[in-house]
Amino acid sequence: MKYSFYALAIIVAATANDGHASDADRKTCASVGNIAESVMKRRQEGLSLQSTLEAAKTGASEKTYAVMEDMIIAAYEVPVYTVDSYKERAVGEFRDDRQLQCMKILRAAEQP
């Protein structure tokens, strides 16, 4: 699955202080994971792409929506599973992968 590092970088850059990952930056990555989890849950529940895009747009800033849209597209490239354990696995893997990508960006930003 392809991910937009640009979109994650927008979130990280918005919270960057002095080039070092702070607790706030790490919390941002946790939030990225939580958002990814919610998006994949909607996907696995069979909700439409359009309804998920509209839900993401409600009250979101332009930057936040850009990141959400990227996650939604990635989530909707994953098939909807019929077995609950597969659904849970898809949700967990998607959440953890998105959070991990964010953390890697932070780690790279810490390098001189």
Buried (B, 14 or more C-beta within 10 A) or exposed (E): EEBBBEBBBBBBEEBBEEEEBEEEBBEBBEBBBEBBBBBBBBBBEEBEEEEBBEBBEEEBEEEBBBBBBBBBBBBBEBEEBEEEEEBEEBBEBBBEBBBEBBBEBBEEBEEE
